[in-house]
Amino acid sequence: MNRRMLEALSEQVSSEWKRQIMLFLVAALLLMGIMLGTAAHLPVPVTLIAAAVISGWLLVFFLRERRHKTEVTSR
């Protein structure tokens, strides 16, 4: 494969990753917005548990992205 083909393939993969990341972030923000909206109607312990679950989900996302970024830069 020549260099141009590799660059085009790299852009496609990068574009697909960006799309997946964006969809994930939109879903996370939507879920967070729903939870914040219902937080006014839920007991405090339930709200805190839901906040912990969402925070854990976002932490896992952050760690996966950080690991992926280091793998890409190390190549």
Helices and strands as residue ranges (DSSP letters): H 3-39, H 44-74
